[in-house]
Amino acid sequence: MENAAGRPETIIVQPASYIERLNVAALFDTPQPLEIELGAGDGSFLVQWAALNPDRNLLGVERLLGRLKKIDRKSRRARLTNVHALRLEAGYFAEYLLPRESVSAFHIYFPDPWPKRKHRQNRLINERFTEVLRAALAPGGVVYLRTDDTDYFSQMVDVFNANGNFGENSTSSRLADVLTDFEREFNAKGIQTNRAAYRRAT
């Protein structure tokens, strides 16, 4: 649905099916490389990055409706045409709804660290999930990671280094300078950001 100015009433999309792969290209007016933020929070990163990169399409995946509404408001206020958001659990979306080799970059920033040892099996980033991301990435696509949790960061690095389909990649200062809401809060308290990036081999 569009408003009187011809702009969409919302950037929040709903898949036609939750068991078939999504036609992500059809979500956007212009065919461009697709970047996805899994766990987009309030859109602090997503909206800034989309504004800086009008030649890329950005899709934010977030489970909480209140956060999606914030992304919606920020995107429409900035008059962005290259942003959409979707309400779904990130792991399910990446594994079952994304078409193969459709994504140029994943941004996964400050996922729930599940710090208690007995809960660590709930962490999003594990050995199996690296293969889920590889399948969705186009050859040469990159996964960008950030977390404040040093134990989780070690796990992230270990599982990606163990996957021969990925090689280490740098994070540009231009990208590193675009902060999430959690990151600003943590950095203000003197908590550093741990960053890593991995490129899918061609």
Protein Blocks (a to p, Z undefined) as FASTA:
>chain_A
ZZfkopafbfcdcdfbfkbccdfklmpmbdcdddddehjlnolmmmmmmmmmmmbccddd
dfblklmmmmmmmmmmnopakbccddddfklmmmmmpcghkbfbdcdehiafklafklmm
mpmbdfklmmmmmmmpcghiacddddfblklmmmmmmmmmmpmkbccddddfklmmpccf
klmmmmmnopacddddddddZZ
